[in-house]
Structures are given as C-alpha cells and as structure tokens.
Amino acid sequence: MRIMGLDFGSKTVGVAISDSLLVTAQGIEIIRRKEENKLRQTLARIEELIVEYDVSEIVLGLPKHMNGSEGVRVELTNEFKEKLERRTGLPVTLWDERLTTVAADKSMMETGVRRENRKNYVDMIAAVFILQGYLDRRQREPV
C-alpha cells in the first residue's frame, strides 16, 4: 500500500506517490485540467493512478494564506477533498502546503532546471514536498 500526495490547482493537479515502505515521495505526473470547474476527467485519472500504485490514502495540500487564514482556494480544496473521498472511498488528509511551491521552485533552480521549464514541473514537485512532509511526520509521530 502507498500514499498519494496531491497539489490541487485551478489548472493542474500535481501527483506524487510514496514508496511501499512509506518513507519517500516521488513525483509521477501533472494532470492538466481543461476547465477549473470540471473535475470528472481529473478524478478519473486519479482513480486510475490509485489502482496502478495500490494507494490506500491520499494527502491533499491545503493552500492557506501565509498568515494562516483561509481563502477561496481553501474552499475549493475542501470541495475537491469531499469529491475525492466520495469517488475513491479512501481517507483524504489535508496538509498545510504553505511555501511548498516556493520550495519546489528553489529546488529546481538549485538543480539547474531552466526558468522557462520550471512551470512545467512545479506542481508535481510541490506534491512531492506535501507528501514528503506528511511521511516525515508519520515517522516522528506514528498514527
């Protein structure tokens, strides 16, 4: 069994998967959304990945503002969480994703990814940071 990490955005969903030992996260895909308010194809692709990787749990990034307040993106993320739970039957844990996109961009910059190419990967790398943070916490505080 593995855990899936998701970075849910208006145009894309970054996807990461844990290893089977639940120690490390690897980015696997960016799901491109055609329209922000249409999720059928996005949810279908997530279901395919759940089966392919034998996923038992999902961690979904929660996009709070830097001061901890919640805005429109948090509302949309909570709605997406409910749809994921209904459609997949899996537990979905919300994980504070503040600064994950910044960390992902910095990581790519440090490894030499050109600026114009970073936007193609930032959501997947952010999903890795979301999932890795969750996995690290599980190691420190077993559930």
N, CA, C and O atoms as a GROMACS GRO file, in nm:
protein
  572
    1MET      N    1   0.083  -0.119   0.000
    1MET     CA    2   0.000   0.000   0.000
    1MET      C    3   0.088   0.125   0.000
    1MET      O    4   0.194   0.128   0.062
    2ARG      N    5   0.041   0.226  -0.070
    2ARG     CA    6   0.115   0.351  -0.082
    2ARG      C    7   0.023   0.468  -0.050
    2ARG      O    8  -0.099   0.453  -0.040
    3ILE      N    9   0.083   0.584  -0.035
    3ILE     CA   10   0.009   0.707  -0.011
    3ILE      C   11   0.030   0.800  -0.130
    3ILE      O   12   0.141   0.810  -0.183
    4MET      N   13  -0.077   0.866  -0.172
    4MET     CA   14  -0.071   0.960  -0.284
    4MET      C   15  -0.074   1.102  -0.228
    4MET      O   16  -0.151   1.132  -0.137
    5GLY      N   17   0.010   1.188  -0.283
    5GLY     CA   18   0.008   1.330  -0.248
    5GLY      C   19  -0.040   1.409  -0.367
    5GLY      O   20  -0.002   1.383  -0.481
    6LEU      N   21  -0.127   1.508  -0.341
    6LEU     CA   22  -0.183   1.590  -0.449
    6LEU      C   23  -0.165   1.739  -0.419
    6LEU      O   24  -0.188   1.784  -0.307
    7ASP      N   25  -0.124   1.812  -0.521
    7ASP     CA   26  -0.120   1.959  -0.516
    7ASP      C   27  -0.228   2.005  -0.613
    7ASP      O   28  -0.207   2.006  -0.734
    8PHE      N   29  -0.344   2.044  -0.559
    8PHE     CA   30  -0.462   2.078  -0.638
    8PHE      C   31  -0.461   2.226  -0.674
    8PHE      O   32  -0.459   2.312  -0.587
    9GLY      N   33  -0.462   2.254  -0.805
    9GLY     CA   34  -0.464   2.391  -0.851
    9GLY      C   35  -0.577   2.414  -0.950
    9GLY      O   36  -0.649   2.320  -0.985
   10SER      N   37  -0.592   2.538  -0.994
   10SER     CA   38  -0.701   2.570  -1.085
   10SER      C   39  -0.681   2.512  -1.224
   10SER      O   40  -0.779   2.485  -1.294
   11LYS      N   41  -0.556   2.490  -1.266
   11LYS     CA   42  -0.528   2.438  -1.400
   11LYS      C   43  -0.461   2.302  -1.400
   11LYS      O   44  -0.467   2.229  -1.499
   12THR      N   45  -0.398   2.266  -1.290
   12THR     CA   46  -0.324   2.139  -1.283
   12THR      C   47  -0.341   2.074  -1.146
   12THR      O   48  -0.378   2.138  -1.048
   13VAL      N   49  -0.311   1.944  -1.143
   13VAL     CA   50  -0.302   1.871  -1.017
   13VAL      C   51  -0.169   1.796  -1.021
   13VAL      O   52  -0.150   1.706  -1.102
   14GLY      N   53  -0.077   1.834  -0.933
   14GLY     CA   54   0.049   1.762  -0.922
   14GLY      C   55   0.028   1.636  -0.842
   14GLY      O   56  -0.046   1.636  -0.742
   15VAL      N   57   0.090   1.526  -0.884
   15VAL     CA   58   0.070   1.396  -0.819
   15VAL      C   59   0.205   1.338  -0.777
   15VAL      O   60   0.300   1.334  -0.855
   16ALA      N   61   0.210   1.292  -0.652
   16ALA     CA   62   0.328   1.222  -0.600
   16ALA      C   63   0.279   1.092  -0.534
   16ALA      O   64   0.165   1.083  -0.489
   17ILE      N   65   0.368   0.994  -0.530
   17ILE     CA   66   0.337   0.864  -0.470
   17ILE      C   67   0.450   0.827  -0.375
   17ILE      O   68   0.567   0.852  -0.404
   18SER      N   69   0.414   0.766  -0.263
   18SER     CA   70   0.516   0.718  -0.169
   18SER      C   71   0.572   0.586  -0.218
   18SER      O   72   0.513   0.518  -0.302
   19ASP      N   73   0.688   0.550  -0.164
   19ASP     CA   74   0.737   0.414  -0.186
   19ASP      C   75   0.655   0.320  -0.099
   19ASP      O   76   0.576   0.367  -0.017
   20SER      N   77   0.671   0.191  -0.116
   20SER     CA   78   0.588   0.095  -0.041
   20SER      C   79   0.620   0.092   0.108
   20SER      O   80   0.540   0.043   0.188
   21LEU      N   81   0.736   0.143   0.146
   21LEU     CA   82   0.772   0.149   0.289
   21LEU      C   83   0.723   0.277   0.355
   21LEU      O   84   0.739   0.294   0.476
   22LEU      N   85   0.664   0.367   0.277
   22LEU     CA   86   0.610   0.494   0.325
   22LEU      C   87   0.720   0.584   0.384
   22LEU      O   88   0.701   0.648   0.487
   23VAL      N   89   0.834   0.586   0.315
   23VAL     CA   90   0.947   0.667   0.361
   23VAL      C   91   0.974   0.784   0.266
   23VAL      O   92   1.001   0.896   0.312
   24THR      N   93   0.967   0.760   0.136
   24THR     CA   94   1.000   0.866   0.040
   24THR      C   95   0.885   0.891  -0.058
   24THR      O   96   0.803   0.803  -0.086
   25ALA      N   97   0.883   1.013  -0.110
   25ALA     CA   98   0.782   1.053  -0.208
   25ALA      C   99   0.849   1.078  -0.342
   25ALA      O  100   0.958   1.135  -0.348
   26GLN      N  101   0.784   1.035  -0.450
   26GLN     CA  102   0.834   1.058  -0.585
   26GLN      C  103   0.723   1.122  -0.667
   26GLN      O  104   0.607   1.080  -0.659
   27GLY      N  105   0.758   1.222  -0.745
   27GLY     CA  106   0.661   1.284  -0.835
   27GLY      C  107   0.636   1.193  -0.953
   27GLY      O  108   0.730   1.135  -1.008
   28ILE      N  109   0.511   1.179  -0.993
   28ILE     CA  110   0.483   1.089  -1.105
   28ILE      C  111   0.411   1.156  -1.222
   28ILE      O  112   0.423   1.112  -1.336
   29GLU      N  113   0.336   1.263  -1.194
   29GLU     CA  114   0.255   1.316  -1.304
   29GLU      C  115   0.197   1.453  -1.268
   29GLU      O  116   0.183   1.489  -1.151
   30ILE      N  117   0.166   1.529  -1.373
   30ILE     CA  118   0.086   1.650  -1.358
   30ILE      C  119  -0.038   1.630  -1.444
   30ILE      O  120  -0.030   1.610  -1.565
   31ILE      N  121  -0.153   1.635  -1.380
   31ILE     CA  122  -0.279   1.621  -1.451
   31ILE      C  123  -0.322   1.761  -1.493
   31ILE      O  124  -0.343   1.848  -1.409
   32ARG      N  125  -0.335   1.782  -1.622
   32ARG     CA  126  -0.375   1.912  -1.676
   32ARG      C  127  -0.527   1.918  -1.685
   32ARG      O  128  -0.591   1.830  -1.743
   33ARG      N  129  -0.583   2.022  -1.626
   33ARG     CA  130  -0.729   2.039  -1.624
   33ARG      C  131  -0.771   2.132  -1.737
   33ARG      O  132  -0.711   2.238  -1.757
   34LYS      N  133  -0.874   2.094  -1.810
   34LYS     CA  134  -0.922   2.176  -1.921
   34LYS      C  135  -1.001   2.296  -1.870
   34LYS      O  136  -0.987   2.407  -1.922
   35GLU      N  137  -1.084   2.275  -1.768
   35GLU     CA  138  -1.163   2.383  -1.710
   35GLU      C  139  -1.161   2.368  -1.558
   35GLU      O  140  -1.166   2.258  -1.505
   36GLU      N  141  -1.153   2.483  -1.490
   36GLU     CA  142  -1.139   2.481  -1.344
   36GLU      C  143  -1.255   2.413  -1.273
   36GLU      O  144  -1.234   2.342  -1.175
   37ASN      N  145  -1.378   2.433  -1.322
   37ASN     CA  146  -1.493   2.379  -1.250
   37ASN      C  147  -1.536   2.241  -1.298
   37ASN      O  148  -1.641   2.191  -1.256
   38LYS      N  149  -1.459   2.178  -1.386
   38LYS     CA  150  -1.491   2.043  -1.433
   38LYS      C  151  -1.384   1.948  -1.383
   38LYS      O  152  -1.266   1.962  -1.414
   39LEU      N  153  -1.429   1.849  -1.304
   39LEU     CA  154  -1.333   1.759  -1.238
   39LEU      C  155  -1.346   1.613  -1.280
   39LEU      O  156  -1.268   1.530  -1.234
   40ARG      N  157  -1.442   1.580  -1.364
   40ARG     CA  158  -1.468   1.439  -1.396
   40ARG      C  159  -1.344   1.368  -1.449
   40ARG      O  160  -1.309   1.260  -1.401
   41GLN      N  161  -1.276   1.427  -1.548
   41GLN     CA  162  -1.157   1.363  -1.605
   41GLN      C  163  -1.042   1.358  -1.504
   41GLN      O  164  -0.967   1.261  -1.499
   42THR      N  165  -1.029   1.464  -1.425
   42THR     CA  166  -0.923   1.468  -1.323
   42THR      C  167  -0.944   1.356  -1.222
   42THR      O  168  -0.850   1.283  -1.189
   43LEU      N  169  -1.066   1.342  -1.173
   43LEU     CA  170  -1.096   1.236  -1.076
   43LEU      C  171  -1.079   1.098  -1.137
   43LEU      O  172  -1.032   1.006  -1.069
   44ALA      N  173  -1.115   1.082  -1.262
   44ALA     CA  174  -1.098   0.952  -1.330
   44ALA      C  175  -0.951   0.916  -1.339
   44ALA      O  176  -0.913   0.801  -1.316
   45ARG      N  177  -0.866   1.014  -1.372
   45ARG     CA  178  -0.722   0.986  -1.381
   45ARG      C  179  -0.665   0.953  -1.243
   45ARG      O  180  -0.581   0.863  -1.231
   46ILE      N  181  -0.709   1.022  -1.141
   46ILE     CA  182  -0.663   0.993  -1.005
   46ILE      C  183  -0.703   0.850  -0.967
   46ILE      O  184  -0.624   0.778  -0.906
   47GLU      N  185  -0.825   0.809  -1.002
   47GLU     CA  186  -0.868   0.672  -0.973
   47GLU      C  187  -0.780   0.570  -1.044
   47GLU      O  188  -0.746   0.467  -0.986
   48GLU      N  189  -0.743   0.597  -1.169
   48GLU     CA  190  -0.654   0.506  -1.242
   48GLU      C  191  -0.519   0.493  -1.170
   48GLU      O  192  -0.465   0.383  -1.158
   49LEU      N  193  -0.466   0.605  -1.122
   49LEU     CA  194  -0.338   0.603  -1.052
   49LEU      C  195  -0.348   0.531  -0.918
   49LEU      O  196  -0.254   0.465  -0.875
   50ILE      N  197  -0.462   0.544  -0.852
   50ILE     CA  198  -0.484   0.475  -0.724
   50ILE      C  199  -0.475   0.324  -0.745
   50ILE      O  200  -0.411   0.254  -0.667
   51VAL      N  201  -0.538   0.276  -0.851
   51VAL     CA  202  -0.533   0.133  -0.881
   51VAL      C  203  -0.392   0.091  -0.922
   51VAL      O  204  -0.340  -0.010  -0.873
   52GLU      N  205  -0.331   0.168  -1.010
   52GLU     CA  206  -0.198   0.134  -1.061
   52GLU      C  207  -0.093   0.126  -0.950
   52GLU      O  208  -0.007   0.038  -0.952
   53TYR      N  209  -0.100   0.217  -0.853
   53TYR     CA  210   0.001   0.223  -0.747
   53TYR      C  211  -0.045   0.164  -0.614
   53TYR      O  212   0.026   0.175  -0.515
   54ASP      N  213  -0.162   0.103  -0.610
   54ASP     CA  214  -0.214   0.041  -0.488
   54ASP      C  215  -0.217   0.141  -0.372
   54ASP      O  216  -0.159   0.117  -0.266
   55VAL      N  217  -0.283   0.252  -0.395
   55VAL     CA  218  -0.290   0.362  -0.297
   55VAL      C  219  -0.398   0.332  -0.193
   55VAL      O  220  -0.507   0.288  -0.226
   56SER      N  221  -0.365   0.358  -0.065
   56SER     CA  222  -0.460   0.336   0.043
   56SER      C  223  -0.501   0.464   0.114
   56SER      O  224  -0.591   0.463   0.198
   57GLU      N  225  -0.434   0.575   0.081
   57GLU     CA  226  -0.461   0.702   0.148
   57GLU      C  227  -0.415   0.816   0.057
   57GLU      O  228  -0.323   0.800  -0.023
   58ILE      N  229  -0.480   0.931   0.071
   58ILE     CA  230  -0.445   1.048  -0.008
   58ILE      C  231  -0.415   1.165   0.085
   58ILE      O  232  -0.485   1.186   0.184
   59VAL      N  233  -0.309   1.240   0.053
   59VAL     CA  234  -0.276   1.363   0.124
   59VAL      C  235  -0.293   1.477   0.025
   59VAL      O  236  -0.233   1.478  -0.082
   60LEU      N  237  -0.375   1.573   0.062
   60LEU     CA  238  -0.411   1.684  -0.027
   60LEU      C  239  -0.360   1.814   0.033
   60LEU      O  240  -0.390   1.847   0.148
   61GLY      N  241  -0.284   1.888  -0.046
   61GLY     CA  242  -0.231   2.015   0.001
   61GLY      C  243  -0.341   2.116   0.029
   61GLY      O  244  -0.433   2.132  -0.052
   62LEU      N  245  -0.332   2.184   0.145
   62LEU     CA  246  -0.430   2.285   0.184
   62LEU      C  247  -0.365   2.422   0.170
   62LEU      O  248  -0.272   2.455   0.243
   63PRO      N  249  -0.414   2.503   0.074
   63PRO     CA  250  -0.347   2.630   0.041
   63PRO      C  251  -0.389   2.748   0.129
   63PRO      O  252  -0.457   2.840   0.082
   64LYS      N  253  -0.348   2.745   0.255
   64LYS     CA  254  -0.376   2.858   0.344
   64LYS      C  255  -0.290   2.977   0.307
   64LYS      O  256  -0.184   2.964   0.244
   65HIS      N  257  -0.337   3.095   0.347
   65HIS     CA  258  -0.256   3.215   0.330
   65HIS      C  259  -0.140   3.210   0.430
   65HIS      O  260  -0.146   3.135   0.528
   66MET      N  261  -0.036   3.289   0.406
   66MET     CA  262   0.081   3.287   0.493
   66MET      C  263   0.046   3.320   0.638
   66MET      O  264   0.114   3.272   0.729
   67ASN      N  265  -0.057   3.400   0.663
   67ASN     CA  266  -0.096   3.434   0.800
   67ASN      C  267  -0.187   3.329   0.862
   67ASN      O  268  -0.235   3.346   0.974
   68GLY      N  269  -0.212   3.219   0.790
   68GLY     CA  270  -0.293   3.109   0.841
   68GLY      C  271  -0.441   3.120   0.808
   68GLY      O  272  -0.518   3.028   0.835
   69SER      N  273  -0.483   3.233   0.750
   69SER     CA  274  -0.624   3.249   0.715
   69SER      C  275  -0.656   3.164   0.592
   69SER      O  276  -0.567   3.120   0.518
   70GLU      N  277  -0.786   3.143   0.572
   70GLU     CA  278  -0.831   3.060   0.461
   70GLU      C  279  -0.908   3.144   0.360
   70GLU      O  280  -0.991   3.227   0.398
   71GLY      N  281  -0.882   3.122   0.233
   71GLY     CA  282  -0.949   3.197   0.127
   71GLY      C  283  -1.030   3.106   0.038
   71GLY      O  284  -1.066   2.994   0.075
   72VAL      N  285  -1.057   3.155  -0.081
   72VAL     CA  286  -1.138   3.083  -0.180
   72VAL      C  287  -1.073   2.950  -0.219
   72VAL      O  288  -1.143   2.850  -0.233
   73ARG      N  289  -0.941   2.947  -0.236
   73ARG     CA  290  -0.872   2.823  -0.275
   73ARG      C  291  -0.892   2.714  -0.171
   73ARG      O  292  -0.902   2.596  -0.206
   74VAL      N  293  -0.898   2.751  -0.042
   74VAL     CA  294  -0.922   2.651   0.063
   74VAL      C  295  -1.063   2.594   0.048
   74VAL      O  296  -1.082   2.473   0.063
   75GLU      N  297  -1.160   2.678   0.019
   75GLU     CA  298  -1.297   2.630  -0.004
   75GLU      C  299  -1.301   2.530  -0.119
   75GLU      O  300  -1.360   2.423  -0.107
   76LEU      N  301  -1.237   2.566  -0.230
   76LEU     CA  302  -1.235   2.477  -0.347
   76LEU      C  303  -1.162   2.346  -0.315
   76LEU      O  304  -1.202   2.240  -0.362
   77THR      N  305  -1.057   2.355  -0.236
   77THR     CA  306  -0.981   2.235  -0.197
   77THR      C  307  -1.067   2.145  -0.108
   77THR      O  308  -1.065   2.023  -0.125
   78ASN      N  309  -1.142   2.203  -0.015
   78ASN     CA  310  -1.231   2.124   0.070
   78ASN      C  311  -1.339   2.054  -0.013
   78ASN      O  312  -1.375   1.940   0.015
   79GLU      N  313  -1.392   2.123  -0.113
   79GLU     CA  314  -1.491   2.061  -0.203
   79GLU      C  315  -1.428   1.945  -0.281
   79GLU      O  316  -1.489   1.840  -0.297
   80PHE      N  317  -1.305   1.965  -0.328
   80PHE     CA  318  -1.233   1.861  -0.401
   80PHE      C  319  -1.207   1.742  -0.309
   80PHE      O  320  -1.219   1.627  -0.352
   81LYS      N  321  -1.172   1.768  -0.184
   81LYS     CA  322  -1.149   1.662  -0.084
   81LYS      C  323  -1.275   1.576  -0.070
   81LYS      O  324  -1.267   1.453  -0.072
   82GLU      N  325  -1.390   1.640  -0.056
   82GLU     CA  326  -1.516   1.566  -0.042
   82GLU      C  327  -1.544   1.481  -0.165
   82GLU      O  328  -1.588   1.366  -0.152
   83LYS      N  329  -1.519   1.535  -0.284
   83LYS     CA  330  -1.540   1.459  -0.408
   83LYS      C  331  -1.445   1.340  -0.415
   83LYS      O  332  -1.485   1.231  -0.455
   84LEU      N  333  -1.319   1.363  -0.376
   84LEU     CA  334  -1.221   1.253  -0.376
   84LEU      C  335  -1.265   1.141  -0.282
   84LEU      O  336  -1.260   1.024  -0.319
   85GLU      N  337  -1.307   1.177  -0.161
   85GLU     CA  338  -1.349   1.076  -0.064
   85GLU      C  339  -1.470   0.998  -0.113
   85GLU      O  340  -1.474   0.875  -0.101
   86ARG      N  341  -1.567   1.069  -0.169
   86ARG     CA  342  -1.688   1.002  -0.222
   86ARG      C  343  -1.653   0.909  -0.338
   86ARG      O  344  -1.700   0.796  -0.344
   87ARG      N  345  -1.572   0.958  -0.428
   87ARG     CA  346  -1.544   0.883  -0.551
   87ARG      C  347  -1.450   0.766  -0.527
   87ARG      O  348  -1.468   0.659  -0.586
   88THR      N  349  -1.349   0.783  -0.441
   88THR     CA  350  -1.248   0.679  -0.423
   88THR      C  351  -1.274   0.590  -0.302
   88THR      O  352  -1.229   0.475  -0.298
   89GLY      N  353  -1.346   0.641  -0.202
   89GLY     CA  354  -1.367   0.565  -0.079
   89GLY      C  355  -1.244   0.565   0.011
   89GLY      O  356  -1.242   0.494   0.112
   90LEU      N  357  -1.142   0.644  -0.024
   90LEU     CA  358  -1.019   0.649   0.055
   90LEU      C  359  -1.020   0.768   0.150
   90LEU      O  360  -1.084   0.870   0.122
   91PRO      N  361  -0.949   0.756   0.262
   91PRO     CA  362  -0.936   0.873   0.351
   91PRO      C  363  -0.846   0.978   0.285
   91PRO      O  364  -0.745   0.945   0.223
   92VAL      N  365  -0.885   1.104   0.298
   92VAL     CA  366  -0.807   1.216   0.244
   92VAL      C  367  -0.769   1.308   0.359
   92VAL      O  368  -0.856   1.362   0.428
   93THR      N  369  -0.640   1.325   0.379
   93THR     CA  370  -0.587   1.412   0.484
   93THR      C  371  -0.544   1.543   0.422
   93THR      O  372  -0.474   1.545   0.322
   94LEU      N  373  -0.587   1.654   0.483
   94LEU     CA  374  -0.542   1.785   0.437
   94LEU      C  375  -0.409   1.818   0.502
   94LEU      O  376  -0.390   1.793   0.622
   95TRP      N  377  -0.315   1.873   0.424
   95TRP     CA  378  -0.180   1.903   0.472
   95TRP      C  379  -0.143   2.045   0.433
   95TRP      O  380  -0.153   2.082   0.316
   96ASP      N  381  -0.102   2.124   0.530
   96ASP     CA  382  -0.065   2.263   0.507
   96ASP      C  383   0.044   2.269   0.400
   96ASP      O  384   0.152   2.212   0.416
   97GLU      N  385   0.013   2.339   0.290
   97GLU     CA  386   0.108   2.341   0.180
   97GLU      C  387   0.180   2.475   0.166
   97GLU      O  388   0.245   2.500   0.065
   98ARG      N  389   0.170   2.561   0.268
   98ARG     CA  390   0.236   2.692   0.257
   98ARG      C  391   0.384   2.672   0.227
   98ARG      O  392   0.452   2.591   0.289
   99LEU      N  393   0.431   2.746   0.132
   99LEU     CA  394   0.571   2.750   0.087
   99LEU      C  395   0.616   2.629   0.006
   99LEU      O  396   0.732   2.623  -0.033
  100THR      N  397   0.528   2.531  -0.020
  100THR     CA  398   0.574   2.416  -0.100
  100THR      C  399   0.608   2.455  -0.243
  100THR      O  400   0.704   2.403  -0.300
  101THR      N  401   0.530   2.546  -0.301
  101THR     CA  402   0.560   2.589  -0.438
  101THR      C  403   0.692   2.666  -0.442
  101THR      O  404   0.771   2.651  -0.535
  102VAL      N  405   0.715   2.749  -0.340
  102VAL     CA  406   0.842   2.823  -0.330
  102VAL      C  407   0.958   2.724  -0.316
  102VAL      O  408   1.060   2.739  -0.382
  103ALA      N  409   0.941   2.625  -0.228
  103ALA     CA  410   1.047   2.524  -0.209
  103ALA      C  411   1.071   2.444  -0.336
  103ALA      O  412   1.185   2.412  -0.370
  104ALA      N  413   0.963   2.411  -0.406
  104ALA     CA  414   0.976   2.335  -0.532
  104ALA      C  415   1.053   2.417  -0.635
  104ALA      O  416   1.142   2.365  -0.703
  105ASP      N  417   1.019   2.544  -0.647
  105ASP     CA  418   1.086   2.631  -0.744
  105ASP      C  419   1.235   2.646  -0.708
  105ASP      O  420   1.321   2.640  -0.795
  106LYS      N  421   1.263   2.665  -0.580
  106LYS     CA  422   1.402   2.679  -0.534
  106LYS      C  423   1.481   2.550  -0.561
  106LYS      O  424   1.596   2.555  -0.604
  107SER      N  425   1.418   2.436  -0.535
  107SER     CA  426   1.483   2.308  -0.559
  107SER      C  427   1.520   2.290  -0.706
  107SER      O  428   1.629   2.244  -0.739
  108MET      N  429   1.428   2.327  -0.794
  108MET     CA  430   1.455   2.315  -0.938
  108MET      C  431   1.564   2.413  -0.981
  108MET      O  432   1.647   2.381  -1.066
  109MET      N  433   1.563   2.533  -0.922
  109MET     CA  434   1.664   2.632  -0.954
  109MET      C  435   1.803   2.579  -0.914
  109MET      O  436   1.900   2.593  -0.988
  110GLU      N  437   1.810   2.519  -0.795
  110GLU     CA  438   1.938   2.467  -0.745
  110GLU      C  439   1.989   2.349  -0.827
  110GLU      O  440   2.110   2.326  -0.834
  111THR      N  441   1.898   2.276  -0.890
  111THR     CA  442   1.941   2.161  -0.971
  111THR      C  443   1.958   2.197  -1.117
  111THR      O  444   1.984   2.110  -1.200
  112GLY      N  445   1.944   2.327  -1.150
  112GLY     CA  446   1.974   2.372  -1.284
  112GLY      C  447   1.861   2.366  -1.385
  112GLY      O  448   1.885   2.378  -1.505
  113VAL      N  449   1.738   2.348  -1.339
  113VAL     CA  450   1.626   2.349  -1.432
  113VAL      C  451   1.604   2.493  -1.479
  113VAL      O  452   1.592   2.585  -1.398
  114ARG      N  453   1.599   2.511  -1.609
  114ARG     CA  454   1.585   2.645  -1.666
  114ARG      C  455   1.452   2.707  -1.624
  114ARG      O  456   1.351   2.638  -1.609
  115ARG      N  457   1.454   2.838  -1.607
  115ARG     CA  458   1.336   2.912  -1.560
  115ARG      C  459   1.212   2.882  -1.643
  115ARG      O  460   1.104   2.860  -1.587
  116GLU      N  461   1.225   2.880  -1.775
  116GLU     CA  462   1.108   2.857  -1.860
  116GLU      C  463   1.054   2.715  -1.850
  116GLU      O  464   0.939   2.691  -1.886
  117ASN      N  465   1.135   2.622  -1.801
  117ASN     CA  466   1.090   2.484  -1.785
  117ASN      C  467   1.033   2.455  -1.647
  117ASN      O  468   0.964   2.355  -1.628
  118ARG      N  469   1.061   2.540  -1.550
  118ARG     CA  470   1.018   2.515  -1.411
  118ARG      C  471   0.867   2.507  -1.398
  118ARG      O  472   0.816   2.424  -1.323
  119LYS      N  473   0.794   2.593  -1.471
  119LYS     CA  474   0.649   2.594  -1.458
  119LYS      C  475   0.587   2.460  -1.501
  119LYS      O  476   0.476   2.426  -1.461
  120ASN      N  477   0.659   2.386  -1.584
  120ASN     CA  478   0.608   2.255  -1.628
  120ASN      C  479   0.614   2.149  -1.520
  120ASN      O  480   0.546   2.046  -1.529
  121TYR      N  481   0.695   2.171  -1.417
  121TYR     CA  482   0.716   2.069  -1.314
  121TYR      C  483   0.680   2.113  -1.173
  121TYR      O  484   0.672   2.029  -1.083
  122VAL      N  485   0.657   2.242  -1.152
  122VAL     CA  486   0.644   2.294  -1.016
  122VAL      C  487   0.531   2.227  -0.938
  122VAL      O  488   0.547   2.203  -0.818
  123ASP      N  489   0.418   2.196  -1.001
  123ASP     CA  490   0.307   2.136  -0.928
  123ASP      C  491   0.338   1.993  -0.885
  123ASP      O  492   0.298   1.951  -0.776
  124MET      N  493   0.407   1.918  -0.969
  124MET     CA  494   0.445   1.782  -0.932
  124MET      C  495   0.547   1.784  -0.817
  124MET      O  496   0.537   1.705  -0.723
  125ILE      N  497   0.645   1.874  -0.825
  125ILE     CA  498   0.746   1.884  -0.719
  125ILE      C  499   0.679   1.931  -0.589
  125ILE      O  500   0.714   1.884  -0.481
  126ALA      N  501   0.583   2.024  -0.599
  126ALA     CA  502   0.509   2.069  -0.480
  126ALA      C  503   0.434   1.951  -0.418
  126ALA      O  504   0.428   1.940  -0.295
  127ALA      N  505   0.377   1.863  -0.500
  127ALA     CA  506   0.308   1.744  -0.448
  127ALA      C  507   0.407   1.654  -0.374
  127ALA      O  508   0.372   1.592  -0.273
  128VAL      N  509   0.530   1.646  -0.424
  128VAL     CA  510   0.634   1.568  -0.355
  128VAL      C  511   0.662   1.628  -0.217
  128VAL      O  512   0.670   1.555  -0.119
  129PHE      N  513   0.676   1.760  -0.210
  129PHE     CA  514   0.702   1.826  -0.082
  129PHE      C  515   0.585   1.807   0.015
  129PHE      O  516   0.607   1.784   0.134
  130ILE      N  517   0.462   1.815  -0.034
  130ILE     CA  518   0.344   1.792   0.050
  130ILE      C  519   0.348   1.651   0.108
  130ILE      O  520   0.335   1.632   0.229
  131LEU      N  521   0.365   1.553   0.020
  131LEU     CA  522   0.365   1.414   0.064
  131LEU      C  523   0.484   1.383   0.152
  131LEU      O  524   0.470   1.312   0.252
  132GLN      N  525   0.602   1.434   0.118
  132GLN     CA  526   0.720   1.405   0.199
  132GLN      C  527   0.706   1.463   0.340
  132GLN      O  528   0.747   1.400   0.438
  133GLY      N  529   0.648   1.582   0.351
  133GLY     CA  530   0.623   1.640   0.484
  133GLY      C  531   0.532   1.552   0.567
  133GLY      O  532   0.555   1.532   0.686
  134TYR      N  533   0.428   1.500   0.504
  134TYR     CA  534   0.334   1.411   0.572
  134TYR      C  535   0.404   1.280   0.614
  134TYR      O  536   0.386   1.233   0.726
  135LEU      N  537   0.482   1.223   0.522
  135LEU     CA  538   0.552   1.098   0.554
  135LEU      C  539   0.652   1.118   0.668
  135LEU      O  540   0.664   1.034   0.757
  136ASP      N  541   0.722   1.231   0.666
  136ASP     CA  542   0.819   1.260   0.772
  136ASP      C  543   0.749   1.272   0.907
  136ASP      O  544   0.799   1.222   1.008
  137ARG      N  545   0.633   1.337   0.909
  137ARG     CA  546   0.559   1.348   1.034
  137ARG      C  547   0.512   1.211   1.083
  137ARG      O  548   0.516   1.183   1.203
  138ARG      N  549   0.469   1.126   0.991
  138ARG     CA  550   0.428   0.990   1.028
  138ARG      C  551   0.543   0.913   1.092
  138ARG      O  552   0.521   0.834   1.185
  139GLN      N  553   0.665   0.935   1.044
  139GLN     CA  554   0.782   0.867   1.100
  139GLN      C  555   0.808   0.914   1.243
  139GLN      O  556   0.845   0.834   1.330
  140ARG      N  557   0.788   1.045   1.267
  140ARG     CA  558   0.811   1.102   1.400
  140ARG      C  559   0.698   1.069   1.497
  140ARG      O  560   0.720   1.043   1.615
  141GLU      N  561   0.575   1.071   1.445
  141GLU     CA  562   0.455   1.050   1.527
  141GLU      C  563   0.368   0.944   1.462
  141GLU      O  564   0.271   0.979   1.394
  142PRO      N  565   0.398   0.818   1.482
  142PRO     CA  566   0.319   0.712   1.416
  142PRO      C  567   0.170   0.725   1.446
  142PRO      O  568   0.129   0.757   1.558
  143VAL      N  569   0.091   0.698   1.341
  143VAL     CA  570  -0.055   0.707   1.355
  143VAL      C  571  -0.113   0.581   1.414
  143VAL      O  572  -0.234   0.572   1.432
   0.00000   0.00000   0.00000
